[in-house]
Amino acid sequence: MKTSLAFLFSVAALVAGCDDDDTAAGDDCGGLAGGDCTGDQFCNYQDTSCAIADGTGVCQPRPTVCTPVITPVCGCDGNRYNNECEAQRAGTDVSTSNSCK
């Protein structure tokens, strides 16, 4: 059985792309079909409903420095944070529909 070189390159390209399920900055995330953002990003949802009702967002870089302003928010992960920046730095967006712990 002969295998074409083009077919082998196609298979190699598919296999090379299969070992990483994380999405890049600017890619869709969350929802039923969305992917997970990389470890240095968070999923920024269009509204404050997080992934409820198949909501999707866009991967954004996590902030590295936040101001010390205390304006408590609830994260999509159900935890309370001092402000929106601190939630995003922890890897989550803010929510108005989740209850905080």
Backbone as CSV, one residue per row, in Angstrom:
resi,resn,N_x,N_y,N_z,CA_x,CA_y,CA_z,C_x,C_y,C_z
1,MET,0.847,-1.174,0.000,0.000,0.000,0.000,0.891,1.235,0.000
2,LYS,0.664,2.133,-0.922,1.451,3.351,-1.018,0.767,4.463,-0.236
3,THR,1.550,5.251,0.466,1.053,6.400,1.221,1.710,7.643,0.655
4,SER,0.902,8.607,0.300,1.466,9.817,-0.288,2.151,10.660,0.783
5,LEU,3.157,11.389,0.356,3.897,12.262,1.258,2.999,13.372,1.803
6,ALA,2.111,13.897,0.976,1.188,14.949,1.404,0.279,14.442,2.518
7,PHE,-0.172,13.194,2.420,-1.020,12.608,3.454,-0.260,12.509,4.775
8,LEU,0.991,12.067,4.727,1.793,11.958,5.946,1.997,13.311,6.608
9,PHE,2.235,14.359,5.809,2.387,15.694,6.375,1.082,16.183,6.990
10,SER,-0.041,15.845,6.370,-1.349,16.239,6.913,-1.602,15.574,8.257
11,VAL,-1.296,14.292,8.352,-1.485,13.564,9.607,-0.563,14.132,10.683
12,ALA,0.691,14.408,10.328,1.646,14.966,11.294,1.169,16.320,11.801
13,ALA,0.608,17.140,10.930,0.111,18.453,11.338,-1.066,18.313,12.295
14,LEU,-1.946,17.354,12.041,-3.090,17.137,12.930,-2.638,16.657,14.296
15,VAL,-1.719,15.716,14.325,-1.226,15.183,15.596,-0.508,16.268,16.386
16,ALA,0.274,17.097,15.727,1.010,18.160,16.413,0.060,19.154,17.066
17,GLY,-1.111,19.373,16.492,-2.051,20.326,17.046,-2.980,19.754,18.085
18,CYS,-2.894,18.451,18.346,-3.838,17.808,19.254,-3.400,17.766,20.705
19,ASP,-2.169,18.145,21.010,-1.711,17.991,22.381,-1.969,19.211,23.247
20,ASP,-2.642,20.238,22.746,-2.888,21.442,23.521,-4.340,21.850,23.367
21,ASP,-5.138,21.711,24.446,-6.542,22.087,24.394,-6.767,23.539,24.770
22,ASP,-5.727,24.273,25.181,-5.879,25.656,25.595,-5.993,26.561,24.376
23,THR,-6.718,27.656,24.545,-6.889,28.611,23.462,-5.969,29.801,23.682
24,ALA,-5.695,30.521,22.632,-4.811,31.682,22.690,-5.605,32.947,22.995
25,ALA,-4.891,34.006,23.359,-5.535,35.293,23.625,-6.360,35.703,22.411
26,GLY,-7.575,36.157,22.664,-8.475,36.574,21.600,-9.376,35.467,21.101
27,ASP,-9.114,34.218,21.472,-9.950,33.096,21.065,-11.182,32.990,21.960
28,ASP,-12.229,32.361,21.440,-13.441,32.143,22.230,-13.169,31.127,23.334
29,CYS,-13.887,31.298,24.446,-13.736,30.382,25.578,-15.077,30.263,26.291
30,GLY,-15.169,29.297,27.181,-16.387,29.110,27.975,-17.507,28.481,27.169
31,GLY,-18.699,28.453,27.741,-19.846,27.860,27.075,-19.695,26.366,26.889
32,LEU,-20.619,25.760,26.199,-20.571,24.321,25.975,-19.466,23.917,25.007
33,ALA,-19.228,24.730,23.991,-18.253,24.369,22.977,-16.948,25.145,23.099
34,GLY,-16.885,26.116,23.990,-15.694,26.942,24.118,-14.540,26.220,24.769
35,GLY,-13.350,26.706,24.536,-12.162,26.097,25.117,-11.773,26.776,26.414
36,ASP,-10.702,26.281,27.004,-10.133,26.865,28.201,-9.000,27.795,27.803
37,CYS,-8.838,28.875,28.516,-7.730,29.785,28.260,-6.454,29.219,28.866
38,THR,-5.321,29.705,28.400,-4.045,29.259,28.958,-3.909,29.763,30.389
39,GLY,-2.923,29.279,31.112,-2.745,29.594,32.521,-2.489,31.057,32.822
40,ASP,-2.025,31.829,31.856,-1.775,33.245,32.100,-2.895,34.129,31.551
41,GLN,-4.080,33.530,31.343,-5.241,34.249,30.823,-6.482,33.946,31.651
42,PHE,-7.548,34.712,31.413,-8.853,34.437,31.991,-9.891,34.574,30.888
43,CYS,-11.059,33.967,31.076,-12.130,34.059,30.093,-12.972,35.284,30.424
44,ASN,-12.926,36.287,29.575,-13.662,37.537,29.760,-15.010,37.408,29.043
45,TYR,-16.066,37.212,29.828,-17.408,37.016,29.261,-18.011,38.341,28.815
46,GLN,-18.895,38.251,27.830,-19.539,39.443,27.272,-20.344,40.210,28.319
47,ASP,-20.965,39.490,29.226,-21.754,40.130,30.279,-21.312,39.534,31.611
48,THR,-22.089,39.708,32.625,-21.686,39.223,33.951,-22.348,37.904,34.320
49,SER,-22.763,37.138,33.326,-23.432,35.869,33.618,-22.490,34.673,33.555
50,CYS,-21.209,34.906,33.319,-20.207,33.840,33.223,-20.611,32.844,32.137
51,ALA,-20.533,31.574,32.401,-20.852,30.575,31.382,-22.287,30.081,31.489
52,ILE,-23.116,30.784,32.246,-24.514,30.384,32.399,-25.223,30.520,31.051
53,ALA,-26.083,29.587,30.746,-26.853,29.565,29.492,-25.927,29.546,28.283
54,ASP,-24.847,28.746,28.373,-23.894,28.581,27.285,-23.220,29.888,26.884
55,GLY,-23.012,30.783,27.857,-22.334,32.039,27.564,-20.878,31.806,27.196
56,THR,-20.410,32.548,26.218,-19.018,32.440,25.806,-18.320,33.770,26.035
57,GLY,-17.027,33.717,26.074,-16.216,34.913,26.247,-15.002,34.862,25.349
58,VAL,-14.034,35.720,25.660,-12.801,35.808,24.887,-11.630,35.725,25.860
59,CYS,-10.626,34.928,25.523,-9.438,34.821,26.371,-8.680,36.150,26.385
60,GLN,-8.367,36.612,27.584,-7.629,37.860,27.772,-6.461,37.601,28.723
61,PRO,-5.370,38.345,28.586,-4.254,38.178,29.520,-4.673,38.559,30.944
62,ARG,-4.190,37.804,31.929,-4.446,38.149,33.333,-3.629,39.382,33.692
63,PRO,-4.231,40.313,34.449,-3.434,41.451,34.924,-2.332,40.948,35.852
64,THR,-1.215,41.628,35.863,-0.128,41.242,36.759,-0.068,42.131,37.992
65,VAL,-0.605,43.351,37.881,-0.617,44.298,38.992,-1.994,44.929,39.069
66,CYS,-2.532,45.031,40.291,-3.837,45.657,40.499,-3.712,46.767,41.536
67,THR,-4.572,47.761,41.419,-4.584,48.832,42.413,-5.201,48.312,43.704
68,PRO,-4.825,48.878,44.850,-5.335,48.382,46.130,-6.731,48.890,46.492
69,VAL,-7.522,49.270,45.512,-8.884,49.743,45.754,-9.770,48.560,46.149
70,ILE,-10.552,48.740,47.199,-11.433,47.657,47.641,-12.870,47.970,47.232
71,THR,-13.300,47.258,46.206,-14.667,47.301,45.699,-15.059,45.840,45.498
72,PRO,-15.537,45.163,46.542,-15.750,43.706,46.474,-16.611,43.262,45.301
73,VAL,-16.166,42.190,44.674,-16.889,41.564,43.561,-16.917,40.063,43.786
74,CYS,-17.835,39.414,43.122,-17.941,37.962,43.158,-17.413,37.424,41.833
75,GLY,-16.494,36.471,41.898,-15.934,35.887,40.687,-16.816,34.784,40.133
76,CYS,-16.619,34.470,38.877,-17.350,33.367,38.243,-17.068,32.044,38.936
77,ASP,-15.981,31.989,39.696,-15.634,30.783,40.441,-16.323,30.711,41.805
78,GLY,-17.150,31.724,42.135,-17.883,31.727,43.395,-17.121,32.324,44.564
79,ASN,-15.899,32.788,44.343,-15.107,33.403,45.406,-15.228,34.918,45.370
80,ARG,-15.031,35.546,46.538,-15.086,37.003,46.649,-13.675,37.566,46.471
81,TYR,-13.584,38.680,45.729,-12.314,39.355,45.476,-12.438,40.830,45.833
82,ASN,-11.318,41.479,46.119,-11.324,42.890,46.507,-11.786,43.809,45.387
83,ASN,-11.530,43.426,44.138,-11.975,44.221,42.989,-11.925,43.354,41.725
84,GLU,-12.400,43.898,40.621,-12.465,43.148,39.360,-11.075,42.716,38.892
85,CYS,-10.107,43.591,39.052,-8.743,43.269,38.637,-8.199,42.065,39.404
86,GLU,-8.448,42.006,40.702,-7.968,40.882,41.519,-8.619,39.564,41.078
87,ALA,-9.898,39.613,40.698,-10.576,38.412,40.195,-9.925,37.951,38.897
88,GLN,-9.697,38.876,37.987,-9.078,38.539,36.706,-7.647,38.052,36.894
89,ARG,-6.939,38.628,37.837,-5.571,38.185,38.144,-5.562,36.744,38.658
90,ALA,-6.642,36.361,39.348,-6.774,34.990,39.847,-7.258,34.027,38.753
91,GLY,-7.627,34.568,37.574,-8.026,33.719,36.455,-9.513,33.575,36.254
92,THR,-10.316,34.496,36.814,-11.763,34.409,36.651,-12.345,35.781,36.334
93,ASP,-13.478,35.800,35.677,-14.195,37.039,35.406,-15.146,37.296,36.577
94,VAL,-15.772,38.465,36.599,-16.720,38.777,37.680,-18.130,38.412,37.265
95,SER,-18.978,38.211,38.261,-20.343,37.759,38.031,-21.306,38.510,38.926
96,THR,-22.504,38.735,38.433,-23.575,39.243,39.287,-24.590,38.158,39.557
97,SER,-24.444,37.011,38.896,-25.421,35.944,39.066,-24.928,34.817,39.989
98,ASN,-23.647,34.756,40.278,-23.129,33.736,41.199,-23.192,34.242,42.635
99,SER,-23.370,33.337,43.572,-23.270,33.731,44.971,-21.855,33.451,45.446
100,CYS,-21.307,34.362,46.217,-19.935,34.215,46.700,-19.885,33.396,47.969
101,LYS,-18.733,32.753,48.172,-18.489,31.959,49.375,-18.095,32.875,50.513
